[in-house]
């Protein structure tokens, strides 16, 4: 092997080493990012699932209240109608 080939091989190996080190750093960043995403989704207090559960509970209670209000309005209108025409 000539001196130039050996130098080229050494340069290529050093470049590969630097690329592997960068890849390792990027993997560590990705692990941190995945941990943050997992926490944002699964956190029992403020995670995505907790927020969806709270919204579903709010929707259910609001729906019940709306039915009570609508039933009351229909009952009042019916009573007013009958009292107006039967009096």
PyMOL Python script that loads the backbone (N, CA, C, O; Angstrom):
from pymol import cmd

cmd.read_pdbstr("""\
ATOM      1  N   UNK A   1       0.845  -1.161   0.000  1.00  0.00           N
ATOM      2  CA  UNK A   1       0.000   0.000   0.000  1.00  0.00           C
ATOM      3  C   UNK A   1       0.899   1.235   0.000  1.00  0.00           C
ATOM      4  O   UNK A   1       1.881   1.317   0.737  1.00  0.00           O
ATOM      5  N   UNK A   2       0.531   2.183  -0.846  1.00  0.00           N
ATOM      6  CA  UNK A   2       1.352   3.388  -0.918  1.00  0.00           C
ATOM      7  C   UNK A   2       0.987   4.339   0.204  1.00  0.00           C
ATOM      8  O   UNK A   2      -0.026   4.172   0.884  1.00  0.00           O
ATOM      9  N   UNK A   3       1.821   5.327   0.380  1.00  0.00           N
ATOM     10  CA  UNK A   3       1.598   6.331   1.421  1.00  0.00           C
ATOM     11  C   UNK A   3       0.303   7.102   1.173  1.00  0.00           C
ATOM     12  O   UNK A   3      -0.429   7.414   2.113  1.00  0.00           O
ATOM     13  N   UNK A   4       0.026   7.404  -0.083  1.00  0.00           N
ATOM     14  CA  UNK A   4      -1.193   8.159  -0.442  1.00  0.00           C
ATOM     15  C   UNK A   4      -2.448   7.338  -0.165  1.00  0.00           C
ATOM     16  O   UNK A   4      -3.437   7.863   0.346  1.00  0.00           O
ATOM     17  N   UNK A   5      -2.406   6.053  -0.501  1.00  0.00           N
ATOM     18  CA  UNK A   5      -3.547   5.181  -0.236  1.00  0.00           C
ATOM     19  C   UNK A   5      -3.784   5.045   1.271  1.00  0.00           C
ATOM     20  O   UNK A   5      -4.925   5.048   1.733  1.00  0.00           O
ATOM     21  N   UNK A   6      -2.714   4.927   2.010  1.00  0.00           N
ATOM     22  CA  UNK A   6      -2.828   4.821   3.461  1.00  0.00           C
ATOM     23  C   UNK A   6      -3.415   6.100   4.055  1.00  0.00           C
ATOM     24  O   UNK A   6      -4.229   6.056   4.978  1.00  0.00           O
ATOM     25  N   UNK A   7      -2.990   7.230   3.515  1.00  0.00           N
ATOM     26  CA  UNK A   7      -3.533   8.518   3.984  1.00  0.00           C
ATOM     27  C   UNK A   7      -5.020   8.618   3.650  1.00  0.00           C
ATOM     28  O   UNK A   7      -5.811   9.062   4.482  1.00  0.00           O
ATOM     29  N   UNK A   8      -5.409   8.206   2.432  1.00  0.00           N
ATOM     30  CA  UNK A   8      -6.819   8.225   2.029  1.00  0.00           C
ATOM     31  C   UNK A   8      -7.652   7.299   2.919  1.00  0.00           C
ATOM     32  O   UNK A   8      -8.761   7.645   3.326  1.00  0.00           O
ATOM     33  N   UNK A   9      -7.105   6.129   3.211  1.00  0.00           N
ATOM     34  CA  UNK A   9      -7.802   5.178   4.074  1.00  0.00           C
ATOM     35  C   UNK A   9      -7.954   5.740   5.487  1.00  0.00           C
ATOM     36  O   UNK A   9      -9.014   5.596   6.096  1.00  0.00           O
ATOM     37  N   UNK A  10      -6.938   6.361   5.999  1.00  0.00           N
ATOM     38  CA  UNK A  10      -6.992   6.972   7.332  1.00  0.00           C
ATOM     39  C   UNK A  10      -8.027   8.094   7.356  1.00  0.00           C
ATOM     40  O   UNK A  10      -8.802   8.206   8.306  1.00  0.00           O
ATOM     41  N   UNK A  11      -8.038   8.924   6.313  1.00  0.00           N
ATOM     42  CA  UNK A  11      -9.012  10.014   6.224  1.00  0.00           C
ATOM     43  C   UNK A  11     -10.436   9.462   6.184  1.00  0.00           C
ATOM     44  O   UNK A  11     -11.332   9.976   6.854  1.00  0.00           O
ATOM     45  N   UNK A  12     -10.632   8.413   5.394  1.00  0.00           N
ATOM     46  CA  UNK A  12     -11.972   7.814   5.277  1.00  0.00           C
ATOM     47  C   UNK A  12     -12.418   7.231   6.615  1.00  0.00           C
ATOM     48  O   UNK A  12     -13.579   7.370   6.999  1.00  0.00           O
ATOM     49  N   UNK A  13     -11.497   6.579   7.324  1.00  0.00           N
ATOM     50  CA  UNK A  13     -11.843   6.000   8.623  1.00  0.00           C
ATOM     51  C   UNK A  13     -12.171   7.099   9.626  1.00  0.00           C
ATOM     52  O   UNK A  13     -13.109   6.952  10.409  1.00  0.00           O
ATOM     53  N   UNK A  14     -11.425   8.184   9.619  1.00  0.00           N
ATOM     54  CA  UNK A  14     -11.702   9.301  10.529  1.00  0.00           C
ATOM     55  C   UNK A  14     -13.055   9.940  10.220  1.00  0.00           C
ATOM     56  O   UNK A  14     -13.800  10.297  11.133  1.00  0.00           O
ATOM     57  N   UNK A  15     -13.371  10.083   8.930  1.00  0.00           N
ATOM     58  CA  UNK A  15     -14.676  10.635   8.548  1.00  0.00           C
ATOM     59  C   UNK A  15     -15.801   9.723   9.023  1.00  0.00           C
ATOM     60  O   UNK A  15     -16.822  10.191   9.528  1.00  0.00           O
ATOM     61  N   UNK A  16     -15.601   8.410   8.855  1.00  0.00           N
ATOM     62  CA  UNK A  16     -16.621   7.467   9.318  1.00  0.00           C
ATOM     63  C   UNK A  16     -16.786   7.551  10.833  1.00  0.00           C
ATOM     64  O   UNK A  16     -17.903   7.475  11.343  1.00  0.00           O
ATOM     65  N   UNK A  17     -15.684   7.707  11.547  1.00  0.00           N
ATOM     66  CA  UNK A  17     -15.748   7.819  13.005  1.00  0.00           C
ATOM     67  C   UNK A  17     -16.525   9.073  13.405  1.00  0.00           C
ATOM     68  O   UNK A  17     -17.363   9.024  14.306  1.00  0.00           O
ATOM     69  N   UNK A  18     -16.250  10.189  12.741  1.00  0.00           N
ATOM     70  CA  UNK A  18     -16.957  11.432  13.060  1.00  0.00           C
ATOM     71  C   UNK A  18     -18.442  11.303  12.723  1.00  0.00           C
ATOM     72  O   UNK A  18     -19.298  11.787  13.464  1.00  0.00           O
ATOM     73  N   UNK A  19     -18.740  10.645  11.600  1.00  0.00           N
ATOM     74  CA  UNK A  19     -20.142  10.441  11.234  1.00  0.00           C
ATOM     75  C   UNK A  19     -20.860   9.564  12.256  1.00  0.00           C
ATOM     76  O   UNK A  19     -22.012   9.833  12.597  1.00  0.00           O
ATOM     77  N   UNK A  20     -20.199   8.525  12.744  1.00  0.00           N
ATOM     78  CA  UNK A  20     -20.794   7.665  13.764  1.00  0.00           C
ATOM     79  C   UNK A  20     -21.020   8.424  15.062  1.00  0.00           C
ATOM     80  O   UNK A  20     -22.037   8.229  15.726  1.00  0.00           O
ATOM     81  N   UNK A  21     -20.085   9.282  15.425  1.00  0.00           N
ATOM     82  CA  UNK A  21     -20.260  10.084  16.634  1.00  0.00           C
ATOM     83  C   UNK A  21     -21.442  11.035  16.486  1.00  0.00           C
ATOM     84  O   UNK A  21     -22.221  11.205  17.424  1.00  0.00           O
ATOM     85  N   UNK A  22     -21.581  11.657  15.315  1.00  0.00           N
ATOM     86  CA  UNK A  22     -22.737  12.540  15.076  1.00  0.00           C
ATOM     87  C   UNK A  22     -24.037  11.762  15.127  1.00  0.00           C
ATOM     88  O   UNK A  22     -25.034  12.237  15.670  1.00  0.00           O
ATOM     89  N   UNK A  23     -24.023  10.556  14.557  1.00  0.00           N
ATOM     90  CA  UNK A  23     -25.228   9.726  14.597  1.00  0.00           C
ATOM     91  C   UNK A  23     -25.599   9.373  16.033  1.00  0.00           C
ATOM     92  O   UNK A  23     -26.776   9.366  16.391  1.00  0.00           O
ATOM     93  N   UNK A  24     -24.589   9.078  16.855  1.00  0.00           N
ATOM     94  CA  UNK A  24     -24.849   8.754  18.264  1.00  0.00           C
ATOM     95  C   UNK A  24     -25.447   9.959  18.982  1.00  0.00           C
ATOM     96  O   UNK A  24     -26.369   9.806  19.783  1.00  0.00           O
ATOM     97  N   UNK A  25     -24.931  11.152  18.703  1.00  0.00           N
ATOM     98  CA  UNK A  25     -25.480  12.361  19.314  1.00  0.00           C
ATOM     99  C   UNK A  25     -26.932  12.574  18.886  1.00  0.00           C
ATOM    100  O   UNK A  25     -27.792  12.900  19.705  1.00  0.00           O
ATOM    101  N   UNK A  26     -27.189  12.384  17.595  1.00  0.00           N
ATOM    102  CA  UNK A  26     -28.552  12.564  17.087  1.00  0.00           C
ATOM    103  C   UNK A  26     -29.496  11.532  17.693  1.00  0.00           C
ATOM    104  O   UNK A  26     -30.655  11.837  17.974  1.00  0.00           O
ATOM    105  N   UNK A  27     -29.002  10.313  17.895  1.00  0.00           N
ATOM    106  CA  UNK A  27     -29.841   9.293  18.525  1.00  0.00           C
ATOM    107  C   UNK A  27     -30.193   9.684  19.950  1.00  0.00           C
ATOM    108  O   UNK A  27     -31.325   9.478  20.386  1.00  0.00           O
ATOM    109  N   UNK A  28     -29.248  10.240  20.672  1.00  0.00           N
ATOM    110  CA  UNK A  28     -29.524  10.692  22.035  1.00  0.00           C
ATOM    111  C   UNK A  28     -30.572  11.799  22.025  1.00  0.00           C
ATOM    112  O   UNK A  28     -31.454  11.825  22.884  1.00  0.00           O
ATOM    113  N   UNK A  29     -30.484  12.706  21.069  1.00  0.00           N
ATOM    114  CA  UNK A  29     -31.488  13.766  20.947  1.00  0.00           C
ATOM    115  C   UNK A  29     -32.856  13.170  20.636  1.00  0.00           C
ATOM    116  O   UNK A  29     -33.868  13.597  21.191  1.00  0.00           O
ATOM    117  N   UNK A  30     -32.881  12.177  19.745  1.00  0.00           N
ATOM    118  CA  UNK A  30     -34.156  11.545  19.404  1.00  0.00           C
ATOM    119  C   UNK A  30     -34.754  10.829  20.603  1.00  0.00           C
ATOM    120  O   UNK A  30     -35.970  10.855  20.795  1.00  0.00           O
ATOM    121  N   UNK A  31     -33.916  10.189  21.414  1.00  0.00           N
ATOM    122  CA  UNK A  31     -34.409   9.509  22.618  1.00  0.00           C
ATOM    123  C   UNK A  31     -35.042  10.528  23.555  1.00  0.00           C
ATOM    124  O   UNK A  31     -36.110  10.283  24.116  1.00  0.00           O
ATOM    125  N   UNK A  32     -34.384  11.669  23.723  1.00  0.00           N
ATOM    126  CA  UNK A  32     -34.948  12.720  24.573  1.00  0.00           C
ATOM    127  C   UNK A  32     -36.268  13.229  24.014  1.00  0.00           C
ATOM    128  O   UNK A  32     -37.222  13.443  24.762  1.00  0.00           O
ATOM    129  N   UNK A  33     -36.326  13.425  22.690  1.00  0.00           N
ATOM    130  CA  UNK A  33     -37.559  13.892  22.060  1.00  0.00           C
ATOM    131  C   UNK A  33     -38.686  12.883  22.229  1.00  0.00           C
ATOM    132  O   UNK A  33     -39.823  13.264  22.505  1.00  0.00           O
ATOM    133  N   UNK A  34     -38.382  11.609  22.068  1.00  0.00           N
ATOM    134  CA  UNK A  34     -39.408  10.569  22.220  1.00  0.00           C
ATOM    135  C   UNK A  34     -39.897  10.520  23.666  1.00  0.00           C
ATOM    136  O   UNK A  34     -41.086  10.317  23.913  1.00  0.00           O
ATOM    137  N   UNK A  35     -38.987  10.704  24.618  1.00  0.00           N
ATOM    138  CA  UNK A  35     -39.398  10.739  26.030  1.00  0.00           C
ATOM    139  C   UNK A  35     -40.343  11.902  26.293  1.00  0.00           C
ATOM    140  O   UNK A  35     -41.326  11.753  27.018  1.00  0.00           O
ATOM    141  N   UNK A  36     -40.050  13.061  25.707  1.00  0.00           N
ATOM    142  CA  UNK A  36     -40.922  14.217  25.896  1.00  0.00           C
ATOM    143  C   UNK A  36     -42.287  13.982  25.252  1.00  0.00           C
ATOM    144  O   UNK A  36     -43.313  14.350  25.825  1.00  0.00           O
ATOM    145  N   UNK A  37     -42.306  13.379  24.078  1.00  0.00           N
ATOM    146  CA  UNK A  37     -43.576  13.082  23.408  1.00  0.00           C
ATOM    147  C   UNK A  37     -44.379  12.090  24.239  1.00  0.00           C
ATOM    148  O   UNK A  37     -45.585  12.255  24.425  1.00  0.00           O
ATOM    149  N   UNK A  38     -43.711  11.071  24.731  1.00  0.00           N
ATOM    150  CA  UNK A  38     -44.388  10.061  25.555  1.00  0.00           C
ATOM    151  C   UNK A  38     -44.982  10.696  26.802  1.00  0.00           C
ATOM    152  O   UNK A  38     -46.102  10.374  27.201  1.00  0.00           O
ATOM    153  N   UNK A  39     -44.224  11.601  27.418  1.00  0.00           N
ATOM    154  CA  UNK A  39     -44.736  12.281  28.604  1.00  0.00           C
ATOM    155  C   UNK A  39     -45.940  13.158  28.251  1.00  0.00           C
ATOM    156  O   UNK A  39     -46.914  13.203  29.001  1.00  0.00           O
ATOM    157  N   UNK A  40     -45.876  13.847  27.120  1.00  0.00           N
ATOM    158  CA  UNK A  40     -46.976  14.719  26.714  1.00  0.00           C
ATOM    159  C   UNK A  40     -48.241  13.924  26.409  1.00  0.00           C
ATOM    160  O   UNK A  40     -49.347  14.431  26.594  1.00  0.00           O
ATOM    161  N   UNK A  41     -48.094  12.709  25.952  1.00  0.00           N
ATOM    162  CA  UNK A  41     -49.258  11.901  25.601  1.00  0.00           C
ATOM    163  C   UNK A  41     -49.806  11.156  26.813  1.00  0.00           C
ATOM    164  O   UNK A  41     -51.017  11.138  27.034  1.00  0.00           O
ATOM    165  N   UNK A  42     -48.935  10.549  27.591  1.00  0.00           N
ATOM    166  CA  UNK A  42     -49.385   9.626  28.635  1.00  0.00           C
ATOM    167  C   UNK A  42     -49.393  10.200  30.040  1.00  0.00           C
ATOM    168  O   UNK A  42     -49.791   9.490  30.964  1.00  0.00           O
ATOM    169  N   UNK A  43     -48.984  11.427  30.256  1.00  0.00           N
ATOM    170  CA  UNK A  43     -48.964  12.008  31.596  1.00  0.00           C
ATOM    171  C   UNK A  43     -50.379  11.985  32.179  1.00  0.00           C
ATOM    172  O   UNK A  43     -51.301  12.518  31.562  1.00  0.00           O
ATOM    173  N   UNK A  44     -50.570  11.376  33.361  1.00  0.00           N
ATOM    174  CA  UNK A  44     -51.924  11.229  33.905  1.00  0.00           C
ATOM    175  C   UNK A  44     -52.581  12.548  34.302  1.00  0.00           C
ATOM    176  O   UNK A  44     -53.806  12.610  34.403  1.00  0.00           O
ATOM    177  N   UNK A  45     -51.810  13.587  34.526  1.00  0.00           N
ATOM    178  CA  UNK A  45     -52.382  14.867  34.949  1.00  0.00           C
ATOM    179  C   UNK A  45     -52.683  15.788  33.767  1.00  0.00           C
ATOM    180  O   UNK A  45     -53.776  16.347  33.679  1.00  0.00           O
ATOM    181  N   UNK A  46     -51.727  15.944  32.866  1.00  0.00           N
ATOM    182  CA  UNK A  46     -51.881  16.909  31.786  1.00  0.00           C
ATOM    183  C   UNK A  46     -51.603  16.323  30.414  1.00  0.00           C
ATOM    184  O   UNK A  46     -51.444  17.072  29.450  1.00  0.00           O
ATOM    185  N   UNK A  47     -51.541  15.022  30.302  1.00  0.00           N
ATOM    186  CA  UNK A  47     -51.264  14.388  29.021  1.00  0.00           C
ATOM    187  C   UNK A  47     -52.462  14.468  28.087  1.00  0.00           C
ATOM    188  O   UNK A  47     -53.551  14.892  28.473  1.00  0.00           O
ATOM    189  N   UNK A  48     -52.234  14.058  26.875  1.00  0.00           N
ATOM    190  CA  UNK A  48     -53.276  14.105  25.851  1.00  0.00           C
ATOM    191  C   UNK A  48     -54.485  13.270  26.242  1.00  0.00           C
ATOM    192  O   UNK A  48     -55.624  13.711  26.088  1.00  0.00           O
ATOM    193  N   UNK A  49     -54.238  12.059  26.751  1.00  0.00           N
ATOM    194  CA  UNK A  49     -55.351  11.202  27.148  1.00  0.00           C
ATOM    195  C   UNK A  49     -56.144  11.799  28.303  1.00  0.00           C
ATOM    196  O   UNK A  49     -57.368  11.677  28.341  1.00  0.00           O
ATOM    197  N   UNK A  50     -55.466  12.436  29.236  1.00  0.00           N
ATOM    198  CA  UNK A  50     -56.167  13.074  30.356  1.00  0.00           C
ATOM    199  C   UNK A  50     -57.027  14.226  29.866  1.00  0.00           C
ATOM    200  O   UNK A  50     -58.142  14.420  30.351  1.00  0.00           O
ATOM    201  N   UNK A  51     -56.521  14.989  28.913  1.00  0.00           N
ATOM    202  CA  UNK A  51     -57.296  16.112  28.370  1.00  0.00           C
ATOM    203  C   UNK A  51     -58.504  15.617  27.590  1.00  0.00           C
ATOM    204  O   UNK A  51     -59.589  16.189  27.697  1.00  0.00           O
ATOM    205  N   UNK A  52     -58.328  14.573  26.818  1.00  0.00           N
ATOM    206  CA  UNK A  52     -59.456  14.021  26.060  1.00  0.00           C
ATOM    207  C   UNK A  52     -60.523  13.491  27.013  1.00  0.00           C
ATOM    208  O   UNK A  52     -61.716  13.685  26.781  1.00  0.00           O
ATOM    209  N   UNK A  53     -60.100  12.828  28.074  1.00  0.00           N
ATOM    210  CA  UNK A  53     -61.057  12.310  29.056  1.00  0.00           C
ATOM    211  C   UNK A  53     -61.839  13.451  29.696  1.00  0.00           C
ATOM    212  O   UNK A  53     -63.053  13.350  29.875  1.00  0.00           O
ATOM    213  N   UNK A  54     -61.149  14.536  30.041  1.00  0.00           N
ATOM    214  CA  UNK A  54     -61.823  15.694  30.637  1.00  0.00           C
ATOM    215  C   UNK A  54     -62.812  16.313  29.648  1.00  0.00           C
ATOM    216  O   UNK A  54     -63.908  16.711  30.040  1.00  0.00           O
ATOM    217  N   UNK A  55     -62.438  16.396  28.386  1.00  0.00           N
ATOM    218  CA  UNK A  55     -63.349  16.942  27.371  1.00  0.00           C
ATOM    219  C   UNK A  55     -64.576  16.057  27.180  1.00  0.00           C
ATOM    220  O   UNK A  55     -65.687  16.559  27.014  1.00  0.00           O
ATOM    221  N   UNK A  56     -64.376  14.739  27.205  1.00  0.00           N
ATOM    222  CA  UNK A  56     -65.515  13.827  27.064  1.00  0.00           C
ATOM    223  C   UNK A  56     -66.467  13.962  28.246  1.00  0.00           C
ATOM    224  O   UNK A  56     -67.685  13.943  28.067  1.00  0.00           O
ATOM    225  N   UNK A  57     -65.921  14.098  29.450  1.00  0.00           N
ATOM    226  CA  UNK A  57     -66.773  14.278  30.626  1.00  0.00           C
ATOM    227  C   UNK A  57     -67.532  15.595  30.536  1.00  0.00           C
ATOM    228  O   UNK A  57     -68.718  15.648  30.862  1.00  0.00           O
ATOM    229  N   UNK A  58     -66.864  16.656  30.099  1.00  0.00           N
ATOM    230  CA  UNK A  58     -67.521  17.947  29.936  1.00  0.00           C
ATOM    231  C   UNK A  58     -68.628  17.854  28.891  1.00  0.00           C
ATOM    232  O   UNK A  58     -69.712  18.404  29.083  1.00  0.00           O
ATOM    233  N   UNK A  59     -68.363  17.170  27.802  1.00  0.00           N
ATOM    234  CA  UNK A  59     -69.358  17.012  26.736  1.00  0.00           C
ATOM    235  C   UNK A  59     -70.581  16.256  27.246  1.00  0.00           C
ATOM    236  O   UNK A  59     -71.714  16.636  26.949  1.00  0.00           O
ATOM    237  N   UNK A  60     -70.358  15.188  28.011  1.00  0.00           N
ATOM    238  CA  UNK A  60     -71.477  14.410  28.554  1.00  0.00           C
ATOM    239  C   UNK A  60     -72.328  15.252  29.498  1.00  0.00           C
ATOM    240  O   UNK A  60     -73.555  15.229  29.413  1.00  0.00           O
ATOM    241  N   UNK A  61     -71.690  15.989  30.390  1.00  0.00           N
ATOM    242  CA  UNK A  61     -72.460  16.797  31.334  1.00  0.00           C
ATOM    243  C   UNK A  61     -73.179  17.939  30.615  1.00  0.00           C
ATOM    244  O   UNK A  61     -74.312  18.270  30.965  1.00  0.00           O
ATOM    245  N   UNK A  62     -72.542  18.537  29.628  1.00  0.00           N
ATOM    246  CA  UNK A  62     -73.180  19.610  28.863  1.00  0.00           C
ATOM    247  C   UNK A  62     -74.370  19.083  28.079  1.00  0.00           C
ATOM    248  O   UNK A  62     -75.402  19.747  27.980  1.00  0.00           O
ATOM    249  N   UNK A  63     -74.225  17.901  27.529  1.00  0.00           N
ATOM    250  CA  UNK A  63     -75.323  17.300  26.776  1.00  0.00           C
ATOM    251  C   UNK A  63     -76.533  17.057  27.687  1.00  0.00           C
ATOM    252  O   UNK A  63     -77.670  17.311  27.289  1.00  0.00           O
ATOM    253  N   UNK A  64     -76.294  16.575  28.886  1.00  0.00           N
ATOM    254  CA  UNK A  64     -77.390  16.338  29.833  1.00  0.00           C
ATOM    255  C   UNK A  64     -78.075  17.653  30.198  1.00  0.00           C
ATOM    256  O   UNK A  64     -79.303  17.722  30.256  1.00  0.00           O
ATOM    257  N   UNK A  65     -77.296  18.673  30.439  1.00  0.00           N
ATOM    258  CA  UNK A  65     -77.858  19.977  30.799  1.00  0.00           C
ATOM    259  C   UNK A  65     -78.690  20.535  29.640  1.00  0.00           C
ATOM    260  O   UNK A  65     -79.763  21.100  29.853  1.00  0.00           O
ATOM    261  N   UNK A  66     -78.186  20.372  28.417  1.00  0.00           N
ATOM    262  CA  UNK A  66     -78.933  20.869  27.252  1.00  0.00           C
ATOM    263  C   UNK A  66     -80.276  20.149  27.115  1.00  0.00           C
ATOM    264  O   UNK A  66     -81.280  20.778  26.780  1.00  0.00           O
ATOM    265  N   UNK A  67     -80.306  18.837  27.371  1.00  0.00           N
ATOM    266  CA  UNK A  67     -81.562  18.103  27.304  1.00  0.00           C
ATOM    267  C   UNK A  67     -82.551  18.607  28.366  1.00  0.00           C
ATOM    268  O   UNK A  67     -83.742  18.744  28.085  1.00  0.00           O
ATOM    269  N   UNK A  68     -82.070  18.876  29.559  1.00  0.00           N
ATOM    270  CA  UNK A  68     -82.940  19.389  30.623  1.00  0.00           C
ATOM    271  C   UNK A  68     -83.488  20.757  30.223  1.00  0.00           C
ATOM    272  O   UNK A  68     -84.681  21.013  30.387  1.00  0.00           O
ATOM    273  N   UNK A  69     -82.638  21.631  29.704  1.00  0.00           N
ATOM    274  CA  UNK A  69     -83.075  22.968  29.298  1.00  0.00           C
ATOM    275  C   UNK A  69     -84.093  22.881  28.162  1.00  0.00           C
ATOM    276  O   UNK A  69     -85.120  23.558  28.200  1.00  0.00           O
ATOM    277  N   UNK A  70     -83.818  22.063  27.160  1.00  0.00           N
ATOM    278  CA  UNK A  70     -84.746  21.940  26.031  1.00  0.00           C
ATOM    279  C   UNK A  70     -86.086  21.355  26.477  1.00  0.00           C
ATOM    280  O   UNK A  70     -87.137  21.807  26.024  1.00  0.00           O
ATOM    281  N   UNK A  71     -86.057  20.362  27.353  1.00  0.00           N
ATOM    282  CA  UNK A  71     -87.298  19.768  27.859  1.00  0.00           C
ATOM    283  C   UNK A  71     -88.096  20.806  28.644  1.00  0.00           C
ATOM    284  O   UNK A  71     -89.319  20.869  28.519  1.00  0.00           O
ATOM    285  N   UNK A  72     -87.427  21.606  29.440  1.00  0.00           N
ATOM    286  CA  UNK A  72     -88.096  22.658  30.209  1.00  0.00           C
ATOM    287  C   UNK A  72     -88.717  23.685  29.279  1.00  0.00           C
ATOM    288  O   UNK A  72     -89.854  24.103  29.499  1.00  0.00           O
ATOM    289  N   UNK A  73     -87.998  24.101  28.247  1.00  0.00           N
ATOM    290  CA  UNK A  73     -88.540  25.089  27.300  1.00  0.00           C
ATOM    291  C   UNK A  73     -89.747  24.535  26.567  1.00  0.00           C
ATOM    292  O   UNK A  73     -90.748  25.232  26.401  1.00  0.00           O
ATOM    293  N   UNK A  74     -89.662  23.284  26.128  1.00  0.00           N
ATOM    294  CA  UNK A  74     -90.801  22.674  25.434  1.00  0.00           C
ATOM    295  C   UNK A  74     -91.990  22.577  26.383  1.00  0.00           C
ATOM    296  O   UNK A  74     -93.124  22.831  25.977  1.00  0.00           O
ATOM    297  N   UNK A  75     -91.750  22.217  27.636  1.00  0.00           N
ATOM    298  CA  UNK A  75     -92.836  22.137  28.613  1.00  0.00           C
ATOM    299  C   UNK A  75     -93.464  23.492  28.873  1.00  0.00           C
ATOM    300  O   UNK A  75     -94.688  23.599  28.955  1.00  0.00           O
ATOM    301  N   UNK A  76     -92.648  24.532  29.004  1.00  0.00           N
ATOM    302  CA  UNK A  76     -93.179  25.880  29.221  1.00  0.00           C
ATOM    303  C   UNK A  76     -93.966  26.371  28.011  1.00  0.00           C
ATOM    304  O   UNK A  76     -95.022  26.984  28.163  1.00  0.00           O
ATOM    305  N   UNK A  77     -93.460  26.107  26.819  1.00  0.00           N
ATOM    306  CA  UNK A  77     -94.190  26.524  25.612  1.00  0.00           C
ATOM    307  C   UNK A  77     -95.521  25.793  25.494  1.00  0.00           C
ATOM    308  O   UNK A  77     -96.533  26.388  25.122  1.00  0.00           O
ATOM    309  N   UNK A  78     -95.516  24.510  25.809  1.00  0.00           N
ATOM    310  CA  UNK A  78     -96.758  23.735  25.749  1.00  0.00           C
ATOM    311  C   UNK A  78     -97.755  24.258  26.775  1.00  0.00           C
ATOM    312  O   UNK A  78     -98.933  24.422  26.458  1.00  0.00           O
ATOM    313  N   UNK A  79     -97.308  24.519  27.988  1.00  0.00           N
ATOM    314  CA  UNK A  79     -98.186  25.048  29.031  1.00  0.00           C
ATOM    315  C   UNK A  79     -98.734  26.411  28.631  1.00  0.00           C
ATOM    316  O   UNK A  79     -99.924  26.678  28.802  1.00  0.00           O
ATOM    317  N   UNK A  80     -97.874  27.273  28.099  1.00  0.00           N
ATOM    318  CA  UNK A  80     -98.313  28.608  27.659  1.00  0.00           C
ATOM    319  C   UNK A  80     -99.330  28.494  26.528  1.00  0.00           C
ATOM    320  O   UNK A  80    -100.325  29.218  26.511  1.00  0.00           O
ATOM    321  N   UNK A  81     -99.089  27.610  25.610  1.00  0.00           N
ATOM    322  CA  UNK A  81     -99.997  27.410  24.476  1.00  0.00           C
ATOM    323  C   UNK A  81    -101.376  26.958  24.964  1.00  0.00           C
ATOM    324  O   UNK A  81    -102.393  27.516  24.552  1.00  0.00           O
ATOM    325  N   UNK A  82    -101.411  25.948  25.841  1.00  0.00           N
ATOM    326  CA  UNK A  82    -102.679  25.444  26.349  1.00  0.00           C
ATOM    327  C   UNK A  82    -103.406  26.499  27.199  1.00  0.00           C
ATOM    328  O   UNK A  82    -104.623  26.648  27.096  1.00  0.00           O
ATOM    329  N   UNK A  83    -102.666  27.218  28.028  1.00  0.00           N
ATOM    330  CA  UNK A  83    -103.301  28.264  28.862  1.00  0.00           C
ATOM    331  C   UNK A  83    -103.814  29.403  28.006  1.00  0.00           C
ATOM    332  O   UNK A  83    -104.842  29.996  28.332  1.00  0.00           O
ATOM    333  N   UNK A  84    -103.139  29.719  26.939  1.00  0.00           N
ATOM    334  CA  UNK A  84    -103.549  30.817  26.068  1.00  0.00           C
ATOM    335  C   UNK A  84    -104.819  30.465  25.286  1.00  0.00           C
ATOM    336  O   UNK A  84    -105.683  31.323  25.108  1.00  0.00           O
ATOM    337  N   UNK A  85    -104.942  29.250  24.829  1.00  0.00           N
ATOM    338  CA  UNK A  85    -106.098  28.877  24.023  1.00  0.00           C
ATOM    339  C   UNK A  85    -107.257  28.338  24.833  1.00  0.00           C
ATOM    340  O   UNK A  85    -108.399  28.408  24.380  1.00  0.00           O
ATOM    341  N   UNK A  86    -107.003  27.806  26.008  1.00  0.00           N
ATOM    342  CA  UNK A  86    -108.073  27.241  26.803  1.00  0.00           C
ATOM    343  C   UNK A  86    -108.673  28.261  27.776  1.00  0.00           C
ATOM    344  O   UNK A  86    -109.742  28.012  28.333  1.00  0.00           O
ATOM    345  N   UNK A  87    -108.024  29.380  27.990  1.00  0.00           N
ATOM    346  CA  UNK A  87    -108.554  30.361  28.934  1.00  0.00           C
ATOM    347  C   UNK A  87    -109.662  31.190  28.346  1.00  0.00           C
ATOM    348  O   UNK A  87    -110.208  32.060  29.024  1.00  0.00           O
TER     349      UNK A  87
END
""", "prot")
cmd.dss("prot")
cmd.show_as("cartoon", "prot")
cmd.util.cbc("prot")
cmd.orient("prot")
